Amino acid sequence: MAEQFDSSTRETYSAPVSPSVSVIIPAFNAAGHIGRTLESVFLQSFTNYEVILINDGSPDTQHLENVIAPYLSRLIYMKQENRGPSAARNFGIRRACGEWLAFLDSDDLWFPNYLEGQYRFLSRNPQLDMVYCDATLEGDAARVGKTFMQLCPSDGPVTFESLLLERTQPITSGTVLRRRRALAVGLFDEDIHCSEDHDLWMRVAHAGGKIDYHRATLLRRTIRAGSQGSAPCKLLAGELQTLMKLSQLLDLTPATRGLLMQKMRSVEAAHALAEGKELLLRGEQDKAFERLARSHAMAPSLKLCATLIGLRIAPQWAAIVVRRWLGGDAGTGRAAGTGART
C-alpha cells in the first residue's frame, strides 16, 4: 500500500483537542536539516497547532528517524512510497484536523512569531482563505540578506490573473491556506512535481478563494542545490505543465485565456533558453543551437540573435562567451528569486 501511518509514533503523540493550524512538512533526503526545521516549529509563540511530518519514501529514512526520535511525542509521523511533494502534502492534508494548513519545506525555518503573525492577520481579515508573507533568503551568496519579495515582488490584489502573470508570488513555506478550500479545489496536483504550489494557488483564486499577503518577514527560506526546483529547466517544465493543464481544465474568459496563452509562450521560450544553456555547458552545440533558435523565434532578442550568429561562425569561441553571457537569462522571476522550490 502506497500510504501508511507509522502506528507506533501515532500512539505516543498527544495532539491538541482541536488544533487551529495543521503544519504540513514533507521530507525527502531531509535528515541533515529536519532537526532545526522542527525546532523552529516547536519554538512558536502560537501553540494551538499540530505537526504532521510525511516521509516521502526517503532514501535516508534510518538517519531521518534517528534525528526526529526526540520529537516523536510532539508530531504525527507518516510514511509513504516516494511519490513526490504533492502526494506527500496531500497525505498530510487528509490526516490534518486544523482549520488552517501551514506548509513548511523541510529545509526552511520559521521565526518564533510566524504562526502568531499569520493567524493574527487572518483573524483581522476573516473573509480570507489564504495568506502569505515575506522571507529572508539564505544558502546562496548572491541572495543572502535579500528577501523573497525583493526578488519576487507582490504588487496589488491577488487574483488568478496576478498569480498567472507573477505580479503576486506566494512562497510555499510562508503560506497558510484554509483546509476546506484546499479540499474543495482538489489539493495539490500529484502529477506535477515542480511548480505544484503555483498550480494550487491559481486554482484557489479561480474558484473564488480570497487571498492576501503582508510584507512581514516571518521565516528564513533556504536556497539549496538539489531541491526539486533548483534547476531552471525543471521549474519551467513544471510551469508549462501547469499552464497547459489549466488551459484545458478551467473555464476562462477570452481575455484571461489570452493572457494565459501569452504567458505559456513566454515560459516556453524561457524553457528553450534554459535547455540551450544546459546543452552548451555540456558541449552539445548543435542541440544548443536548435533550442536557442526556438527560444529566439518565440521571444526575439538581440542577445540571442548575436549568440546564434556566433555559434555558426565561430562555435568554439562563441560557446565560451555565451556560457557567461546567458548566465542570468534562464528562468522566470520565481526561478531567479528562489533558486529552489519543493
C-alpha positions as CSV (number, residue, x, y, z in Angstrom):
1,M,0.0,0.0,0.0
2,A,1.5,3.4,-1.0
3,E,0.4,5.3,2.1
4,Q,0.6,4.1,5.7
5,F,0.6,5.6,9.2
6,D,3.5,4.9,11.5
7,S,1.3,3.4,14.2
8,S,3.9,3.3,16.9
9,T,4.5,7.0,16.6
10,R,0.8,7.8,16.4
11,E,0.2,6.2,19.7
12,T,2.8,8.3,21.5
13,Y,1.5,11.6,20.1
14,S,-0.9,13.8,22.2
15,A,-2.5,16.1,19.7
16,P,-4.3,19.3,20.7
17,V,-8.0,18.6,21.3
18,S,-8.9,21.0,18.4
19,P,-5.9,22.4,16.7
20,S,-6.4,25.7,14.7
21,V,-3.5,25.0,12.4
22,S,-2.0,21.8,10.9
23,V,1.6,22.2,10.0
24,I,2.4,20.1,6.9
25,I,6.1,19.1,6.4
26,P,7.1,16.7,3.5
27,A,10.6,15.1,3.9
28,F,12.9,13.7,1.3
29,N,16.6,13.4,1.9
30,A,15.9,15.8,4.8
31,A,17.9,14.2,7.7
32,G,20.6,16.8,7.5
33,H,18.3,19.8,8.2
34,I,15.0,18.5,9.5
35,G,16.1,18.9,13.2
36,R,16.4,22.7,13.0
37,T,13.3,23.0,10.9
38,L,11.3,21.1,13.6
39,E,12.9,23.2,16.3
40,S,11.7,26.4,14.6
41,V,8.2,25.0,14.7
42,F,8.3,24.0,18.4
43,L,9.6,27.4,19.3
44,Q,6.4,29.1,18.0
45,S,4.7,31.6,20.3
46,F,1.4,30.5,18.9
47,T,0.8,27.0,20.3
48,N,-2.6,25.7,19.1
49,Y,-1.2,23.6,16.2
50,E,-0.4,20.0,15.3
51,V,2.7,19.0,13.3
52,I,2.4,16.4,10.5
53,L,5.7,15.1,9.1
54,I,5.5,13.0,5.9
55,N,8.4,10.8,4.9
56,D,8.1,10.6,1.1
57,G,9.9,7.3,0.6
58,S,13.2,9.0,1.6
59,P,16.4,7.0,1.0
60,D,17.8,8.4,4.3
61,T,14.9,7.1,6.3
62,Q,17.0,5.4,9.0
63,H,19.0,8.6,9.6
64,L,15.9,10.7,9.4
65,E,14.1,8.6,12.0
66,N,17.1,8.8,14.3
67,V,17.1,12.6,14.0
68,I,13.3,13.0,14.7
69,A,13.2,10.4,17.5
70,P,13.4,13.2,20.2
71,Y,10.3,14.9,18.6
72,L,8.0,11.9,18.1
73,S,5.9,12.7,21.1
74,R,5.2,16.1,19.6
75,L,4.3,15.3,16.0
76,I,2.4,12.9,13.7
77,Y,4.9,10.9,11.6
78,M,3.6,9.3,8.4
79,K,5.3,7.3,5.6
80,Q,4.5,6.7,2.0
81,E,6.4,5.3,-1.0
82,N,8.2,8.0,-2.9
83,R,5.5,9.9,-4.9
84,G,6.7,13.5,-4.8
85,P,6.0,16.6,-2.8
86,S,2.4,17.0,-4.0
87,A,1.4,13.5,-2.9
88,A,3.2,13.9,0.4
89,R,1.5,17.1,1.3
90,N,-1.9,15.7,0.2
91,F,-1.3,12.7,2.5
92,G,-0.7,15.1,5.4
93,I,-3.7,17.3,4.5
94,R,-6.1,14.3,4.6
95,R,-4.8,13.5,8.1
96,A,-5.0,17.1,9.3
97,C,-7.5,18.3,11.8
98,G,-6.8,22.0,11.8
99,E,-9.0,24.7,10.1
100,W,-5.8,26.1,8.6
101,L,-2.9,24.4,6.8
102,A,0.6,25.9,7.2
103,F,3.1,24.5,4.7
104,L,6.7,24.2,5.6
105,D,9.5,22.8,3.5
106,S,11.9,20.6,5.4
107,D,14.9,22.9,5.0
108,D,13.2,26.2,5.8
109,L,12.9,27.9,9.2
110,W,10.1,29.8,10.8
111,F,10.8,32.7,13.1
112,P,9.1,32.2,16.6
113,N,6.3,34.7,15.7
114,Y,5.5,33.1,12.3
115,L,2.2,31.3,13.2
116,E,1.2,34.2,15.6
117,G,1.7,36.7,12.8
118,Q,-0.1,34.7,10.2
119,Y,-3.0,33.8,12.5
120,R,-3.4,37.4,13.7
121,F,-3.6,38.6,10.1
122,L,-6.2,36.0,9.3
123,S,-8.2,36.9,12.4
124,R,-8.3,40.5,11.3
125,N,-9.4,39.5,7.8
126,P,-12.0,36.7,8.3
127,Q,-13.0,36.7,4.7
128,L,-9.6,35.3,3.6
129,D,-8.9,31.7,2.5
130,M,-5.2,32.2,2.2
131,V,-2.4,34.5,3.3
132,Y,1.4,34.6,2.6
133,C,4.3,36.7,4.0
134,D,7.9,37.5,3.1
135,A,11.0,35.6,3.9
136,T,14.7,36.2,4.2
137,L,16.9,34.2,1.9
138,E,20.0,32.1,2.8
139,G,22.2,29.5,1.2
140,D,23.2,31.4,-1.9
141,A,25.9,34.1,-1.6
142,A,24.3,36.3,-4.3
143,R,21.0,36.4,-2.5
144,V,21.9,36.3,1.2
145,G,20.5,39.3,3.0
146,K,17.7,39.9,0.5
147,T,14.1,38.9,0.9
148,F,11.9,36.8,-1.3
149,M,9.6,39.8,-2.1
150,Q,12.6,41.9,-3.1
151,L,13.4,39.3,-5.9
152,C,9.9,38.1,-6.5
153,P,7.6,41.1,-5.7
154,S,4.0,41.0,-4.9
155,D,2.1,44.1,-6.0
156,G,-1.7,44.8,-5.9
157,P,-4.6,42.5,-5.2
158,V,-4.1,38.7,-5.5
159,T,-6.2,37.4,-8.4
160,F,-6.0,34.5,-10.8
161,E,-4.5,36.9,-13.4
162,S,-2.0,38.4,-10.9
163,L,-0.8,34.9,-10.0
164,L,-0.6,33.9,-13.6
165,L,1.5,36.9,-14.6
166,E,3.5,36.7,-11.4
167,R,2.6,40.1,-10.1
168,T,1.8,38.3,-6.9
169,Q,4.1,35.4,-5.9
170,P,3.4,33.3,-2.8
171,I,6.2,31.3,-1.2
172,T,5.1,27.9,0.0
173,S,6.7,27.9,3.4
174,G,5.2,31.3,4.0
175,T,1.6,30.3,3.1
176,V,-1.3,29.4,5.3
177,L,-4.4,28.1,3.5
178,R,-7.9,27.2,4.7
179,R,-8.2,23.4,4.7
180,R,-11.7,23.2,3.4
181,R,-10.8,25.5,0.5
182,A,-7.8,23.2,-0.4
183,L,-10.1,20.2,-0.3
184,A,-12.7,21.9,-2.5
185,V,-10.3,22.6,-5.3
186,G,-8.7,19.2,-5.3
187,L,-5.5,19.6,-3.3
188,F,-2.1,19.6,-4.9
189,D,-1.8,18.0,-8.4
190,E,0.2,14.8,-7.8
191,D,1.2,14.7,-11.5
192,I,3.1,17.9,-11.1
193,H,6.4,17.7,-9.3
194,C,7.7,21.2,-9.8
195,S,5.5,24.4,-9.7
196,E,2.8,22.4,-8.0
197,D,2.3,25.2,-5.5
198,H,1.7,27.8,-8.1
199,D,-0.9,25.5,-9.7
200,L,-2.8,25.2,-6.5
201,W,-2.8,28.9,-5.7
202,M,-4.2,29.7,-9.2
203,R,-7.0,27.1,-8.8
204,V,-7.8,28.5,-5.4
205,A,-8.1,32.0,-6.8
206,H,-10.1,30.9,-9.9
207,A,-12.6,29.1,-7.6
208,G,-13.2,32.4,-5.7
209,G,-10.8,31.9,-2.8
210,K,-9.8,35.2,-1.2
211,I,-6.0,35.6,-1.0
212,D,-3.9,38.3,0.5
213,Y,-0.4,38.9,1.7
214,H,1.6,41.1,4.1
215,R,5.2,42.1,4.0
216,A,6.3,40.9,7.4
217,T,9.4,38.8,7.2
218,L,8.5,35.7,9.3
219,L,10.7,32.9,8.0
220,R,14.1,32.0,6.5
221,R,14.0,30.4,3.1
222,T,16.9,28.2,2.1
223,I,18.2,28.2,-1.5
224,R,19.7,24.7,-1.8
225,A,21.2,23.0,-4.8
226,G,19.4,19.7,-5.4
227,S,16.0,20.7,-4.4
228,Q,13.0,19.9,-6.6
229,G,13.1,23.3,-8.3
230,S,16.8,24.1,-8.1
231,A,17.3,23.7,-11.9
232,P,15.5,26.3,-14.0
233,C,14.6,23.7,-16.7
234,K,12.7,21.6,-14.1
235,L,10.9,24.7,-12.7
236,L,10.0,25.9,-16.2
237,A,8.9,22.5,-17.4
238,G,6.6,22.3,-14.3
239,E,5.2,25.7,-15.1
240,L,4.5,24.7,-18.7
241,Q,2.8,21.6,-17.5
242,T,0.7,23.7,-15.1
243,L,-0.3,26.2,-17.7
244,M,-1.3,23.6,-20.3
245,K,-3.4,21.8,-17.7
246,L,-5.2,25.0,-16.6
247,S,-5.9,26.0,-20.2
248,Q,-7.8,22.7,-20.6
249,L,-9.3,22.5,-17.1
250,L,-10.6,26.0,-16.3
251,D,-13.5,28.0,-17.8
252,L,-11.7,31.2,-18.6
253,T,-12.9,34.4,-20.2
254,P,-11.4,35.2,-23.6
255,A,-9.3,37.9,-22.1
256,T,-7.9,35.7,-19.4
257,R,-7.3,32.8,-21.8
258,G,-5.4,35.2,-24.0
259,L,-3.2,36.2,-21.0
260,L,-2.6,32.5,-20.2
261,M,-1.6,31.7,-23.8
262,Q,0.8,34.7,-23.8
263,K,2.3,33.5,-20.6
264,M,2.6,30.0,-21.9
265,R,4.5,31.2,-24.9
266,S,6.9,33.3,-22.7
267,V,7.6,30.3,-20.4
268,E,8.1,28.0,-23.4
269,A,10.7,30.5,-24.7
270,A,12.4,30.7,-21.3
271,H,12.4,26.9,-21.1
272,A,14.0,26.6,-24.5
273,L,16.6,29.2,-23.5
274,A,17.4,27.3,-20.2
275,E,17.7,24.0,-22.2
276,G,20.0,25.7,-24.7
277,K,22.3,26.9,-21.9
278,E,22.5,23.5,-20.3
279,L,23.3,21.9,-23.6
280,L,26.1,24.5,-24.2
281,L,27.5,23.7,-20.8
282,R,27.6,20.0,-21.8
283,G,29.3,20.9,-25.1
284,E,26.4,19.8,-27.3
285,Q,26.5,22.9,-29.5
286,D,24.2,21.7,-32.4
287,K,21.4,20.8,-30.0
288,A,22.0,24.0,-28.1
289,F,21.7,26.0,-31.3
290,E,18.4,24.3,-32.0
291,R,16.9,25.2,-28.6
292,L,18.3,28.7,-28.6
293,A,16.9,29.3,-32.1
294,R,13.5,28.1,-30.9
295,S,13.6,30.5,-27.9
296,H,14.6,33.3,-30.3
297,A,11.7,32.5,-32.6
298,M,9.2,32.8,-29.7
299,A,10.8,35.7,-28.0
300,P,13.3,37.5,-30.3
301,S,16.2,39.4,-28.7
302,L,19.4,41.0,-30.0
303,K,21.4,39.0,-27.5
304,L,20.1,35.7,-28.7
305,C,20.4,36.8,-32.3
306,A,24.1,37.6,-31.8
307,T,24.5,34.3,-29.9
308,L,23.1,32.3,-32.8
309,I,25.3,34.0,-35.3
310,G,28.4,33.5,-33.1
311,L,27.6,29.8,-32.7
312,R,27.5,29.4,-36.5
313,I,30.6,31.5,-37.4
314,A,32.9,30.7,-34.5
315,P,31.3,27.9,-32.4
316,Q,34.2,27.2,-30.0
317,W,34.8,30.8,-29.2
318,A,31.2,31.7,-29.1
319,A,30.3,28.8,-26.7
320,I,32.8,30.1,-24.2
321,V,31.4,33.6,-24.3
322,V,27.8,32.5,-24.3
323,R,28.2,30.4,-21.2
324,R,28.9,33.6,-19.3
325,W,26.6,35.8,-21.3
326,L,23.5,33.7,-20.7
327,G,24.2,33.2,-17.1
328,G,21.3,35.3,-15.7
329,D,18.8,34.9,-18.5
330,A,17.2,31.5,-17.9
331,G,14.1,31.2,-15.8
332,T,11.1,33.1,-14.6
333,G,11.1,35.6,-11.8
334,R,10.3,32.9,-9.3
335,A,13.2,30.7,-10.6
336,A,15.6,33.6,-10.3
337,G,14.3,34.6,-6.9
338,T,14.1,31.3,-5.1
339,G,16.6,29.1,-6.8
340,A,14.9,26.1,-5.2
341,R,11.3,25.1,-4.7
342,T,9.8,21.9,-3.4
